[in-house]
Amino acid sequence: MASVPSVFLFRTITTVRPQYFSSSFLAHGSYFDKVLNVEVLNVDIGAMFWDRTLRPPQLIRALELEPEPHPTRHEFGLAAIAALDEVRAILGRASLSLPAAPELLFCYRVILECARIASLAQRGYKVHIARGLVALECDQWDLTAIVQVASQVGQSAIGNLLDELLRNVQFPAGGPKIAIVNLRNDGELYQAICLAAWLKARFANTTVVLDAAGGNEQYNFGEWVPLFRKHRETLGLFLDYFLPRQDYHASLRALLDCLLNGGDRGRLDPRNTIILRPAAENPPSPGIAITTIEDAFDSYVRNQPTFYAAGRRTILTRLSPDKCHWAACKFCTINTQHLMPRGRSQVDPTVDRHITVLIETIKSRRIESMILTDEALHPAILLECARRLIAAGVRILIRARARFTNDLTLDACQLLYRAGVRFLGMGLESASPRINTLFDKHFGTPIDYHRVLNNLNAAGINAHIYAILGFPSESKAETAATRDFLLNAIRSFRYVTVSANTFYLMRGSRAAEDPQSVGITRVKERGNVSLVLDYEEAAEEGKPAFAERSAHEVFEAEFMPGLGEPYMARGYWSFIDQSGLFYTEKIEYRENPYRAMAKSRSEPLAPSFADVTYLRSRLFRLRTLETSDRAVFSDWVTGNYVAIPPGLAPLLESYDSTKTLRSNLSELVAPRFGDTALELFPSLYAHGFFRAGASKQIGLNESLQARADASLAI
């Protein structure tokens, strides 16, 4: 039997991810980490959690616990559970075959209902489709409350959950020498500390490292450092070290070298190696700083894990370890994670080196798709990278982020397209020049936003806009102006999408440090570990609700147009954004598939519509709403309901999408109902119960369609 590694990497529970349901995915298994230079046993607790949570037998038992269930609500839940195996199969294939937009809407609605059902069986936490789980047994935003649960983890709900999830993990005798707990969001600190307590209760000699590198870029985890040091005596019972910032594992590799091999402690960077264990050695003296971030970054790029997205070999990486080249926006905390200086705006030998390493990596590892996570590459850098990729003969699809800038001329956009760029994200933030100036965003030469979007659209690049509604001091009229700009862009261009955020005051941002400068009258704590702060301002009555409604309208326009479910649309955005499915859609589709679906529904059927094939949507029957003269069906994709004569029920239950509508009617419906069915069908089509049966998916890029057709032929 192979020996068990002495380093364990634990990943906390977060949003549901498609790869969790792939037959090739391993929730725990060992591998050699070339960046850390050690053998690691990866333990993805999130994968275990969602696999366990989304199992039909367990959900059926949970559904029986619903207090005073309404019969239709109960039947709806059973329909979701019945659909779950198909949902798991669709998501499990997502790495090789991009699910069509209707299938993803189907998956989201089913999982949302199943998460609600799963929560019925829990008392210490709530299952949450975007956050994984939300603590109920304590205030997960208060460190003292978290530590109290951790000190009695064996009697807690989270402890019982960990017992169940980790029972099949093979631990070495005496436990792992080092356990690295990696978290993504501030709400996962509750999990991380309780997991550390669970490990310490079983393996007293295990060193536990809390690592925030690679976490959600919106959060400044360094804001926890003063709090952690203040509570070092109690927190240090569970956590030995805390690494709050992103330095591409330079600090973690140095720390592991010290702990495993007695390496030089002088290589530990005091800016990013926080010692919490009370009995630990004296920390490095102030002023000692490692000088290996650039080297660590090269290793990071060369060894980023490859994964498949829609059948393409893909990596998620950066072009540079530097901060955003702008690094000035008062609302932003992204750049506080990085120890390197502000990004360059001109090509120099360092930039040349980064591009060279990236191209070598793409070629040597046969990468077909690349996600560049740099916050906002300067156009000069992005365009030089594009030229070099073309000169090197690299064929790849690229997702990148830049700024709205007049430098994005039509010629520049066409160059980016030739290099493989299919997605370009840009920060608009607000359509109000006053707000952007107040928050140090885009002041200077006015930017022709519409022209930039038009140039990208003409070149074939799908633009994505980052926007914020409801800034402090922002009027409803200014919020409405931003909303209307975004709605117009979504409706006018082939495939423009938007992250329509409402304003959050981030702990550690310049706005939080000087709130009066942006119109905030009072800052309030949500809890001492929350990295989002509450605040007050002198605002128009109803302004926060107006900003929320405006954001919902934007999400509805891009993902569920015409369905009247703006709140559901925003939740769907979280699902496809955090799971990464949205970004695959953006590089694989040439037009917005959701708006194309809505447009198709609104188009009148041809006079010969009965002699055409159609696809039946994801329908299910609700017998608790039926009477002697009506049968009731619902559609998972659109959320619509319909009541029809019972004689037409077989048409919706057993429709064969390989045959024409007329053939289905002759086989499934009694002749006396035939005329009624033909009269009702256009309405059923307009409401999404049937879709066009075209052989090609709406809006797919030709390259993906060719591969999809080839797979069907096989």
Summary of the structure (lengths in Angstrom):
residues: 714
radius of gyration: 26.7
end to end distance: 39.3
largest distance: 89.4
contacts: 2359
relative contact order: 0.08
helix: 45%
strand: 17%
